Amino acid sequence: MDRQCRRLDRHRRRRQSSSPSSDRKTTALLTSSSSVHHLMLFILCVVNTNPINSAIAFDLNTITFDQGYATLFSDFNIDRSDDDQSVRLILNRQSGSGIISTDYYNYGFFSAKIKLPTKYTAGIVVAFYTSNIDMFSKTHDELDLEFLGNVRGKPWRFQTNFYGNGSTIRGREERYRLWFDPSKEFHRYSILWARNKIIFYVDEIPIREVLRDDNMGGDYPSKPMSSYATVWDASSWATNGGRNKVDYRFEPFAAEFRDLVLQGCPVDPTDTTSTDCLDALEELESSEFATITPRQRQAKKWFREKYMYYSYCYDRLRYPSPLPECLLVSSEQDLFKNTGRLKNRQRFHRRRRPRRGPRRPNTTAVS
């Protein structure tokens, strides 16, 4: 079905670019008695295989940089816009750079529109995350969105992860690719952290949901955290297990952040008895982004089955028994080996056949 939909979409775009009357020609093609099959295919493609079109943008209150953030490190590599609505974090030979929220939050919604560095980005990590490691060095909590650079011609990948109470020995990584080029345009990336659930979003699509389970104990993040954004040199592991390093001939590498959102209850992280956040928590958990709609669930299923290429929940070598929060989905499980990696590793490396000439074998290496 996907292949047929792509063919129909290419046909439609060629028609639209060929002449001013192309829309009428396409309509005639789809509605003629000899093209009932095309019409039905068109309807199925729109309804079933394009869930991102049904996503509705969240109504969010954005802030300026000064209203919520400060420099974490390397101020000389941080470029703020004149209106303070956006910030560029730069990596070069001297250093990476990073920012941190000026407050800790007792649960919250953390969001930004991000555009990643372009061209050769091997070894680079751009991270948008929450943490309290500066306050609780041995028992810290963390929620991660980490973008992993790649060699020229290969796409950015990203991973989500979380820790609670210093549970770093129990990594909960999932890795994915995207349906767009994140270096070409801004997209919104968000983390909802509530008392009983965590949701990671790309635009308005929930790509991962973690429901709190009593058996998780302290592994569920529960202490106040700050919001961070960083870009840094992770040559030792980020691309092909460290085989491809950052190439500073292509510097500077700039990650751009704008339309920042910090929604939650600012707190003193050392005050564990305060109840001042109850109203803020109720507002947070009644927000539209705290509930996944049926359409969003369809989009979540589409994304995970099409773009996820590793999940710890299906990694039986690492975790013979799934961790408590893992809700195994049969349609996902069928895609993965007991290593948590895809059975069909070539799924992300298909190339279009050339229009003319012999077909060349696909020798693309899997990253």
Beta strands, then each sheet from edge to edge (+ up, - down):
strand 1: 69-73
strand 2: 78-80
strand 3: 86-91
strand 4: 97-101
strand 5: 104-115
strand 6: 124-131
strand 7: 142-148
strand 8: 157-163
strand 9: 174-176
strand 10: 187-193
strand 11: 197-202
strand 12: 205-211
strand 13: 226-233
strand 14: 253-267
strand 15: 308-315
strand 16: 339-341
sheet 1: 1+ 4- 13+ 6- 7+ 8- 9+ 15- 16+
sheet 2: 2+ 3- 14+ 5- 10+ 11- 12+
end
